[in-house]
Amino acid sequence: MNVRRHRRTLLVGAAVAAVLAGTTGAAVAESAPSPAATPTGDGAQALCKRAPKIDRRIQRALDRLNAGADKRGSIARLQQRVDNAKSAGHSEIATYLQDRLTFRKSLVTTLRQRQQDLADVRTWCKDNDGGAS
């Protein structure tokens, strides 16, 4: 009786697989993506809508970077880690952390520039009906 059940399960499974294999090819052919369409606009309306969220995200990142040594992700904390590595004589670790610190400091400049650019975008959005025109 157990063999009969296994045989029946195997046959039903094979039948289902055959049906799926037959329809999968057609479904794939029908749902094949069309050639990439070129953008029809510049996305101004979506950017105007997301500007407040983007501004909050940039401000949170700047607050974290400029926080004290007790805050993870801050420049001060990473500087403390560089100093600790140097005082412990771990020159390879200090070099690696110093490179991360250099990048993190440059990130502040980049984020401040984005913040200024976003302020210009918000002004444009206000003057142009939220980018709808």
C-alpha positions as CSV (number, residue, x, y, z in Angstrom):
1,M,0.0,0.0,0.0
2,N,2.9,2.4,0.8
3,V,4.4,1.8,-2.7
4,R,1.1,2.5,-4.3
5,R,0.8,5.9,-2.5
6,H,4.4,6.8,-3.5
7,R,3.7,5.9,-7.1
8,R,0.5,8.0,-7.2
9,T,2.3,11.0,-5.6
10,L,5.1,10.7,-8.1
11,L,2.7,10.6,-11.0
12,V,0.6,13.5,-9.7
13,G,3.8,15.5,-9.2
14,A,5.1,14.7,-12.7
15,A,1.7,15.7,-14.2
16,V,1.8,19.0,-12.3
17,A,5.4,19.6,-13.4
18,A,4.4,19.0,-17.0
19,V,1.5,21.4,-16.8
20,L,3.7,24.0,-15.2
21,A,6.5,23.5,-17.7
22,G,4.1,23.9,-20.6
23,T,2.6,27.1,-19.3
24,T,5.7,28.6,-17.9
25,G,7.3,29.2,-21.3
26,A,4.2,31.0,-22.6
27,A,4.0,33.1,-19.4
28,V,7.6,34.0,-19.6
29,A,7.2,35.0,-23.3
30,E,4.1,37.1,-22.5
31,S,5.7,38.8,-19.5
32,A,9.1,39.5,-21.1
33,P,10.1,43.1,-20.5
34,S,9.7,45.5,-23.3
35,P,12.8,47.5,-24.3
36,A,13.7,50.1,-21.7
37,A,11.7,53.2,-22.2
38,T,13.4,56.5,-22.0
39,P,12.3,58.9,-19.2
40,T,9.5,61.2,-20.2
41,G,10.3,63.8,-17.6
42,D,12.8,64.8,-15.0
43,G,10.9,63.5,-11.9
44,A,10.4,67.0,-10.5
45,Q,7.0,66.2,-9.0
46,A,8.4,63.1,-7.1
47,L,11.4,65.0,-5.9
48,C,9.3,67.9,-4.6
49,K,7.2,65.4,-2.8
50,R,10.2,63.6,-1.2
51,A,12.2,66.8,-0.4
52,P,11.1,67.0,3.3
53,K,12.1,63.3,3.9
54,I,15.4,63.8,2.2
55,D,16.1,66.9,4.2
56,R,15.4,65.0,7.5
57,R,17.6,62.2,6.4
58,I,20.5,64.5,5.6
59,Q,20.1,66.4,8.9
60,R,20.1,63.1,10.9
61,A,23.3,62.1,9.2
62,L,24.9,65.4,9.9
63,D,23.8,65.3,13.5
64,R,25.3,61.8,13.9
65,L,28.6,62.8,12.2
66,N,29.0,65.9,14.4
67,A,28.0,64.3,17.7
68,G,30.4,63.6,20.5
69,A,32.7,60.6,21.0
70,D,29.9,58.7,22.8
71,K,27.7,58.5,19.7
72,R,28.4,55.6,17.2
73,G,29.1,56.9,13.7
74,S,30.5,60.3,14.8
75,I,33.7,61.8,13.6
76,A,34.8,62.4,17.2
77,R,34.4,58.7,18.1
78,L,36.4,57.6,15.1
79,Q,39.1,60.1,15.9
80,Q,39.3,58.6,19.4
81,R,39.7,55.2,17.9
82,V,42.5,56.4,15.7
83,D,44.2,58.0,18.6
84,N,43.8,54.8,20.7
85,A,45.3,52.6,17.9
86,K,48.2,55.0,17.5
87,S,48.9,55.0,21.3
88,A,48.7,51.2,21.3
89,G,51.2,50.9,18.5
90,H,48.8,49.3,16.0
91,S,49.9,51.2,12.9
92,E,48.0,49.1,10.4
93,I,44.7,49.6,12.3
94,A,45.5,53.3,12.8
95,T,46.0,53.7,9.0
96,Y,42.8,51.9,8.2
97,L,40.8,54.0,10.6
98,Q,42.5,57.2,9.5
99,D,41.3,56.5,5.9
100,R,37.8,55.9,7.2
101,L,38.0,59.2,9.2
102,T,39.2,61.1,6.1
103,F,36.2,59.8,4.2
104,R,33.8,60.6,7.0
105,K,35.1,64.2,7.2
106,S,34.6,64.6,3.4
107,L,31.1,63.2,3.8
108,V,30.1,66.2,6.0
109,T,31.1,68.6,3.2
110,T,29.1,66.5,0.7
111,L,26.0,66.4,2.9
112,R,26.1,70.2,3.5
113,Q,26.3,70.8,-0.2
114,R,23.3,68.5,-0.7
115,Q,21.4,70.3,2.0
116,Q,22.0,73.6,0.2
117,D,21.0,72.1,-3.2
118,L,17.8,70.7,-1.6
119,A,17.0,74.1,-0.2
120,D,17.1,75.4,-3.8
121,V,14.9,72.5,-4.9
122,R,12.3,73.3,-2.3
123,T,12.3,77.0,-3.4
124,W,11.8,75.9,-7.0
125,C,9.0,73.5,-6.0
126,K,7.2,76.3,-4.1
127,D,7.5,78.6,-7.2
128,N,6.4,75.9,-9.6
129,D,3.4,74.3,-8.0
130,G,5.2,71.3,-6.6
131,G,6.7,70.4,-10.0
132,A,3.3,69.6,-11.5
133,S,3.6,72.2,-14.2
